[in-house]
């Protein structure tokens, strides 16, 4: 690389850094972090301190909340500073059969263009890219935690029993069969959001949800079993981990003695006065963002 090209690359890098910090600066007044137990505001540093000695941290996001994504990236950075080389990022946004593609990109073996295509990155990958690039730079493991979409679709059509027809390669991307189906509070919550049991079109849709949750819980638990001393920062949609149901409950089945805390992130219209009747049960910690802002999509 000649001197001119080197200078140009440095300028581009500095510009990207400036843009990223500008985004954080603009977002500072657009989010708040609360301790649910005390209902008091805390800083990101105080949150990270409160998460010390936690094996698994489940962050439930709204997928289209760009401010919430900035908070995730900020927390990942701060967690990595507190736990140098002992923090792993785990993401719903990548499916287990893409783990090798993800690893190839993190290790610098393939181009980002190929990674985005072959890892089936989400349409709003730009929201998650800062975390992936940070993990790549800092050599942090990233876990492709989600069940392959073709298998959740299979369950929605053929029920969980349909998974028994997969060969060993297919089954290797999933938790050990049979998949446990959660009942009680989680089923009731799922019924409510779907508009009632009669609207679900049979239990297969709920069973697909359980496969989704179980695979994420199993992915996090499997990593911790082989990486003692690590903390896993798991990113998923809010429904999967609110009230420590869904993926959190499944995780505890696979690793009962592990410590776990959950963060629930939500955009609210009344940003100045959160409704604690709704929020307090959602997570150990609550991230609220200004719901009047522009959504990512």
SULTA-V159920 format. One record per run of one state. SS is the DSSP state (alpha for helix, beta for strand, coil for the rest). FROM is the first residue (numbers start at 1). TO is the last residue. If there is no record, write none. Layout:
BEGIN
ss & from & to
SS & FROM & TO
SS & FROM & TO
END
This chain:
BEGIN
ss & from & to
coil & 1 & 2
alpha & 3 & 30
beta & 31 & 35
coil & 36 & 39
beta & 40 & 42
coil & 43 & 43
alpha & 44 & 50
coil & 51 & 55
beta & 56 & 61
coil & 62 & 65
alpha & 66 & 82
coil & 83 & 86
beta & 87 & 95
alpha & 96 & 106
coil & 107 & 111
alpha & 112 & 118
coil & 119 & 124
alpha & 125 & 138
coil & 139 & 141
beta & 142 & 146
coil & 147 & 148
alpha & 149 & 158
coil & 159 & 159
alpha & 160 & 165
coil & 166 & 167
alpha & 168 & 171
coil & 172 & 184
alpha & 185 & 194
coil & 195 & 196
alpha & 197 & 199
coil & 200 & 203
alpha & 204 & 226
coil & 227 & 230
beta & 231 & 237
alpha & 238 & 240
coil & 241 & 241
alpha & 242 & 244
coil & 245 & 246
alpha & 247 & 254
coil & 255 & 259
beta & 260 & 268
coil & 269 & 275
alpha & 276 & 279
coil & 280 & 284
beta & 285 & 290
coil & 291 & 297
END
